[in-house]
């Protein structure tokens, strides 16, 4: 699973609805799946919608998407997973 163009734009558009929320939980850590071409398109579309982003601000070395969530204004994102393989902050037993 992960975040590609359409889910990424959905997240960018809906981040404002979480104003005042302190924490959020996502099922499993999500990788960012944007080719270079799609990354540039994503940055252009979000910029036109009033969210100015750079690739450096939303990507991270391990490929996961916590920086994207933070930059979009989401509250502290905690990952819940059934396995410790992806290093979630909450493990389900």
C-alpha positions in Angstrom: 0.0 0.0 0.0 1.0 3.6 -0.4 0.3 7.1 -1.6 0.2 7.8 -5.3 -1.1 10.8 -7.2 -4.8 10.6 -6.6 -4.6 9.7 -2.9 -2.0 12.3 -2.4 -4.2 15.0 -3.9 -7.1 13.8 -1.7 -4.8 14.1 1.4 -3.7 17.6 0.3 -7.3 18.8 -0.3 -8.7 17.4 3.0 -5.9 18.3 5.4 -7.7 21.5 6.4 -10.6 19.5 7.8 -8.3 18.2 10.6 -7.6 21.6 12.1 -7.5 21.3 15.9 -6.9 17.5 15.9 -3.9 16.5 18.1 -3.3 13.0 16.9 -4.1 10.7 14.0 -3.8 7.0 13.3 -3.1 5.4 10.0 -3.2 1.7 9.3 0.3 0.8 8.4 3.1 3.2 7.4 2.5 4.3 3.8 5.2 4.7 1.2 5.1 7.6 -1.3 4.7 6.2 -4.8 5.4 9.0 -7.2 7.7 8.7 -10.3 9.7 11.8 -11.1 7.1 12.9 -13.7 4.2 12.4 -11.3 6.1 14.1 -8.5 6.5 17.2 -10.6 2.8 17.1 -11.5 1.8 16.6 -7.9 3.8 19.6 -6.8 2.4 21.7 -9.6 -1.3 20.7 -8.9 -0.9 21.2 -5.1 0.7 24.6 -5.8 -2.2 25.7 -7.9 -4.5 24.7 -5.0 -2.5 26.9 -2.6 -0.2 24.3 -1.0 3.3 25.2 -2.0 5.6 22.1 -1.6 9.0 21.0 -2.7 10.2 17.4 -3.3 12.7 17.7 -0.5 10.0 18.7 2.0 7.8 15.7 1.3 10.2 12.8 0.6 12.3 10.9 3.1 15.2 8.4 2.7 13.1 5.3 3.8 10.4 6.1 1.2 7.6 6.5 3.8 5.3 9.5 3.9 5.4 11.0 7.4 7.1 14.1 6.0 4.3 14.5 3.5 1.6 14.3 6.2 3.5 16.8 8.4 4.0 19.3 5.5 0.4 19.1 4.6 -0.6 20.1 8.1 -1.8 16.8 9.5 -1.6 16.2 13.2 1.1 13.8 14.5 0.6 10.7 12.6 0.9 7.3 14.4 1.0 4.1 12.4 -0.8 1.0 13.6 0.2 -2.4 12.1 0.0 -6.1 12.8 3.7 -6.5 12.4 6.8 -4.6 13.6 8.4 -5.0 10.2 7.6 -1.3 9.2 8.3 0.1 12.7 4.8 1.3 13.5 4.2 3.4 16.6 1.3 1.1 17.6 1.5 -2.7 17.2 -1.7 -4.8 17.2 -1.5 -8.2 18.9 
